[in-house]
Amino acid sequence: MKNSSYRKERMDRGIKARADDIFAISSYKEIAYLVLPRFLFIVFILLVPILGQYAGHYWQGIIVITCIIALLTLSWTFMFSVGLISLGHAVFFGVGAYIAGWMSFEFGLSPLVTIPVATVSGAALGALLFYPVLRLRGIYFALITFALPLFMMRLIEATGYLGGTAGLSRLASFPSRMVATYIIILVLLIVVFGYLRIQDMDYGLVLRAIRDNDLSVYAAGINVPLFKAQALFLGALPATFAGAFLTHHYRFVGMTAFALEYSMFPITSAVIGGTGLYPGAVLGAFLLTPLSESLRAFGTLRIAIYSLVLVFFILRLPQGLFRFIQRKYHQYERWVPIGKE
């Protein structure tokens, strides 16, 4: 242990010191430094279904649910990037689930047809539903999103439409569990890298500007409600896909598609992983969902344990776990004498 005449100094690694975002690569070692985290993430997520085979059908199902929550968290994070804070993300999940379920139940269509149609049409319907209130900011928009899934549940219960409280069952399924797992993993990878690409484009810059100061963007002559509607559509796509996919995975859709957990889990995963970060959204979901399932053995006590985990992350790592890992990866610490320039 160093004595009081020394202090810890945090230093950027060489490639990080030359540039923050546009890297000046000077060796194969630095290429590996940049590529390795992405490569390991892709390899890990592609090996997960194979490892799940040895863990049994239960944990194979947990892998699918984890990817579902990851897609919902990515969806929530993209909407957050334009200042649209959603407390009722289950509405997009439920709309996608019911559209796919209804098409399969009524017409016997394959998931190859129902899932793409439900994904796009559900996102478009969500954008139309929220378009009149896109001018609202902060808590006012969030409260409307929170109320809509509850309204949809009560509407289906009162009218008995779309199967009512019994739901729609005996829907078309995927050829096998492995095929279904790799489909959702492939979509998860596409969404992550697609959103990262949008973030680096001029379009993503406009979205972040709207989040930070929409009045300035208005003054620049940009149609802010139109951009918000586009962001809402793009942000809803992973959520509607997740709902449509899970409907065919379970071969059932009911009012639970609008359940509160599909609204709260994405927010919690985003907080744990790092709010506003797409890799953090995936990391949070892959930590939170298996943890939640593992704690089922504790019965009602798991809620207390789960709450303590959340409190720990909020108090000790408010920036999120991914930012912490990222900082450790891009920087190193050394001891230097106090007063050294």
N, C-alpha and C positions, 0 to 999 in steps of 0.2 A: 504493500500500500504506500502511495506517495505521501510525502510530508506536506506541510502547509506552504512550502515555498514553490510548489508546482500546482498547476491547474490543468483541467481537461480542455482541449481545443478540438472542435469539430471541423473537419476538413472535407471539401468536396473531392471526389476522385477525379483523376486527370481529365477524362472525357467529359464529365459533368461540369468541370470548371471552365472548359473551353466554350461550351454552349449549353443552354438549358434544355431546349427542345430540338434544335437542329444540330445534330452531333457531327463533329469533325473527326472522322475515323482515320486513324493512322496505323492500325495493325490488325491482324486477325484476332488477337486477344481482345481488342475492343469490340470487334464484330460479335465475338462470342458473348461479351459482356452485355450487349444489347439484345441479342437474339435468344440467349439461354433461358431467361424467365418465360418468354412467350412459348418457346419450344417445350419446356417442361410442363407448362399449363396444358398445352394441346395433348401431349403424350399422356399426362395424368387423366385428363377427362375422357380420352379414348379408351384407356385401360380400365376405367371404373366399371363398365358393364361386365367385362370379363372377370374382374375380381368379385363382382356381385353374384356371379353364378355360384361361386364356392361358398358364399355367405347364406344362400338360400333365397327362396321366393320373396320372403318378407323384406329383406334388405334390397332386393332388386326393385321392389315397389318403392322403397325409401329413396333410391337413386332417382326414380322418375319424379317423385314428389319434390325432391331437392331441385331438380332441373326446372320444374314448374314454378317453384318459388323464386328461383334465379331469374327466370324470364319475367315474372311479375315485378321483381325488384329492378331489373334493367328498364322495364317499361316505366316504372315510377321515377327512376333516376332521370330518364330522358325528359319526362314532363317537368321534373324539378329544374332541369337545365334551362327552361324557359320561364321559370317562376310560377308554374302551375302545380301547386301542392295538393295532392289528392289524398283524402282520408277515406275514400270509398272506391278503391281500385277494383273491388269485387264486381262492380257494375260491368266493366269491360270483360272480365273473366266470365261472368254469368251470361252476358249477351252472346259471346262466342260459343259458350257451351250449349245454350239453348238453340241457337241457329243450327249448329251441327247436329244436335240431337233430334230436332224436328225434321230436318231433311232426311236423316237416316231412318227415323221412325215412320214417316209418311211415305217416302218414296224408295226406301231400301237402298239408298246410294252408298257407295264405298267411301271410306275415309279419305281416299285420294281425291275425291270430289268435294266432300262436305267440309273438310278442314280448310282448304284454301279459300273456298267461298265464304265460310263462316269467319275466317280471319279478316278478310278484306271488307266484307259487308258489315261485320260487327264493329270494326274500327271506324268505318264511315258513319255508321249509325251513332256511335259514341261521339264523334266529332259534331254531328248535327244536333245531338241532344244538348251538348255543352256550348255550342256556338253562341247562343243568346247571352250567356253569362261570362264569356271570356274577358269582358271588360272589367270584371270584378278582380280584386287583388287579395292576396293573403288569405286570412281566415274566412272571408266571405265565400270565396270560391271553394275552399276546402270543406266548409259546412254543407254546401250544396252537393258536392261529391259524396259526402258522408251519408246524406239523406237518401240518395237515389237508390242504392242497393236495397235499403229497407223498404222503400216504396215498391220496388219491383217484386220483392218477396210477398208483400201484402196483396199486391195486385193479382199475382198468380194464385194465391191462396183464396182470395175472394171470388175470382171469376171461374176458377177451375180449369182455365185454359192451359195448354201445354202440359197436360197431365195433372195439373193441380198439385195437391200435397203428395200424391203418389209418384209423380214424375214420369219420365219416359224410360222404358227399359228394353232389353233385348235388342240393343243397337249393334250395328256392324263393328267388328273388332279388327285389330291388326293381325297379320299372319303369325307373329310370335312375339314373345316378350323382348327378345334380343333385338328384333327389327324395330319395335316401338322405342326401345331405349336409345338405339343409335339414331333414330329419326330426331328425337327431341334433343339429343346431344349435338347433332349436326346443326340444327336450327339455333341452339344456344350459341355455338361458335360463330355462326353467321351474324347473329344479332350483336354479339359483343364487338366483333371487328367492324361490322357495319356502322354501329353507333360511334365507335372510335374514329372511323373515317369521316363521318358527318361532323364530328366535333372539330376535326382539323381543317374543315372546309370553311369558305366564307359564309356559307349558310349557317354553320354552327356558331360562328362569331356573331352573326346577327341575333341568333337565339339567346346567346349569353348576354348580349347588350340589352335585349328586351327584359331579361330577368333583372339586370342591374339597374337600368334606368329606362323604362319604356317611353317616358315623355321625351327624352332626347332622341330616341329612335323615331317617334312620331315627327319630331321637328326636322328630321333628316328626310322626310317624305316617304317613309316606309310604312306599308299597310300592316300595322301591328296585329289587329284581329285576324287577318288572313294568315300571317305567319304563325300565330298561336293555334289556329285551327289546323294548319298543316302539321305543326308539332304534336298536337293532340292526336291526329290520325296516325302519325309515325310512331308515337309513343304507345298508342293503344294496340298496335299490331302484335307485339309479343304476348300481351295479356289475352287478347281474343284467341290467338293461336293456342295458348296454354289451356284455355277453357275448352276449346274444340277438341284438342288432343286428349285431355283427361276424360272427356265424355266418351270417346271411343275406347280409351284404355280400360275404363270401368264398365263400359257398355250400359251406362245409365246417366241420366241427368235429372236433377231435382232442385228444389229451392235452396239446397245447401251450396249450390254454385254461387249464390250471393252472400255466403256466410262471412262473418266479420274477420275470420282468420285470413282470408284472401286479401283483405285490406290492411290488416295490421302486420302480418309477417313481412311483406315487402318493405314497409317503413322500418321495422326493427332490423332487418337484414342490411338495409342501407346505412343505418346508424352504426351497426357493428363493423361493417366493412369499410365505410367511409362515404359520407353523404356527397353525392355529385360525382362519384368515380365509378365507371362501369366495371373495371376489374374488382373494385371493392364490393360492388353489388353481388357479384358472383361469389366472392370469398365469404361474404356475410351469410349468403344463403346456404353455402356448403358447410358452414360451421353451425348455423342456427338450426337447420332442419334435422340433421342427424342427432344433434344434442337434444332437441325437443322430443324426438322419438325415444332416445335412450332413457330419458327421465320418466317415461310412462310407468316404469316399474315402481316409482316412488308414490304413485297415486296422486292425491291432491297436493302432496308436499312438493311435487315437481313445479307447481306454479311459483312457490316461494323461491326455489332454487333458480328457476328461470328468471325471476325478477331480480335476484341478486346478481346474476350474470349481466343483465342489462344495466343495472346500477353501476357495476364495476366498469363497464365500457364507457358509460356516460361520464363518470367521474375521472377515471384514470386515462382513458384514451378517447377523448371527445372528438379527435380528428379522425378516428377510425383505425382499424387494424391495418388496412392496406397502406395508408399513409405512413404509419409507423414502420412497416416492413420496407416500404419504398425509401424512406429516409435512411434506414440502416444500410440498405443496399447501395445507395448512391454516395454515402458519406462514411468516413471512418474517424475514430477519435484517437488522440495522442496526448501525452503529458508534456507540457512545456513549462519552463520556469516563469514565475509570475513577473511581469514587467517586460517580458521579451516582446519585441516589436516584430 
